[in-house]
Amino acid sequence: NRCDRSETVLENETISCFTVGGEKRLCLPQILTTVLREFSLQQINNVCDELQIFCSRCTHDQLEVLKETAVIPASAPSCGLITKTDAERLCAALLYANPPKAFISANAVMKQLFTFKVYHECFGKCIGLYVPTLYSNPFAT
């Protein structure tokens, strides 16, 4: 049912969502007040424009479900929904525009390494940091 609210994890935050056409559509206001709270609406809108991310409005029934479960205020006139894939793209662009850097010492010289965050929702919900340069051969561990 398109009005059955469920939850998913985005950047270690639990976000309410609905499954529409087999695709999770996340509550945009909840993302803005949790995952992207450090960014202005202007910054978020600019990235949405750059990435051609478009948000839809939830249906009246979905809006009522979000209000009844206190996900959004009872006075909210509408609520945007964003696909999980687009939410991940948006968050990646804003949160990791300058990827985190790791430093190791090799021969007493500090080398700056490119890294990026990885996680897997399906199998064990593992998270970690991937450092491509540490994988120098197929058997590197």
ChimeraX attribute file (.defattr): number of C-alpha atoms within 10 A of each C-alpha:
attribute: neighborCount
match mode: 1-to-1
recipient: residues
	/A:1	8
	/A:2	13
	/A:3	18
	/A:4	12
	/A:5	16
	/A:6	14
	/A:7	16
	/A:8	16
	/A:9	14
	/A:10	17
	/A:11	18
	/A:12	11
	/A:13	13
	/A:14	15
	/A:15	21
	/A:16	21
	/A:17	26
	/A:18	23
	/A:19	18
	/A:20	13
	/A:21	9
	/A:22	8
	/A:23	12
	/A:24	19
	/A:25	28
	/A:26	29
	/A:27	27
	/A:28	20
	/A:29	16
	/A:30	21
	/A:31	21
	/A:32	15
	/A:33	11
	/A:34	15
	/A:35	17
	/A:36	18
	/A:37	11
	/A:38	11
	/A:39	13
	/A:40	11
	/A:41	12
	/A:42	9
	/A:43	11
	/A:44	17
	/A:45	14
	/A:46	12
	/A:47	17
	/A:48	18
	/A:49	11
	/A:50	11
	/A:51	13
	/A:52	10
	/A:53	16
	/A:54	13
	/A:55	18
	/A:56	12
	/A:57	14
	/A:58	21
	/A:59	15
	/A:60	13
	/A:61	12
	/A:62	19
	/A:63	21
	/A:64	17
	/A:65	16
	/A:66	22
	/A:67	16
	/A:68	12
	/A:69	12
	/A:70	10
	/A:71	15
	/A:72	18
	/A:73	11
	/A:74	13
	/A:75	7
	/A:76	11
	/A:77	8
	/A:78	14
	/A:79	20
	/A:80	17
	/A:81	24
	/A:82	23
	/A:83	22
	/A:84	19
	/A:85	14
	/A:86	18
	/A:87	22
	/A:88	14
	/A:89	16
	/A:90	21
	/A:91	19
	/A:92	16
	/A:93	17
	/A:94	16
	/A:95	16
	/A:96	12
	/A:97	9
	/A:98	10
	/A:99	13
	/A:100	13
	/A:101	12
	/A:102	14
	/A:103	11
	/A:104	11
	/A:105	9
	/A:106	8
	/A:107	7
	/A:108	7
	/A:109	9
	/A:110	11
	/A:111	13
	/A:112	11
	/A:113	15
	/A:114	14
	/A:115	15
	/A:116	17
	/A:117	14
	/A:118	10
	/A:119	15
	/A:120	10
	/A:121	11
	/A:122	7
	/A:123	7
	/A:124	8
	/A:125	9
	/A:126	10
	/A:127	13
	/A:128	10
	/A:129	12
	/A:130	14
	/A:131	14
	/A:132	11
	/A:133	10
	/A:134	10
	/A:135	11
	/A:136	9
	/A:137	8
	/A:138	6
	/A:139	6
	/A:140	7
	/A:141	7
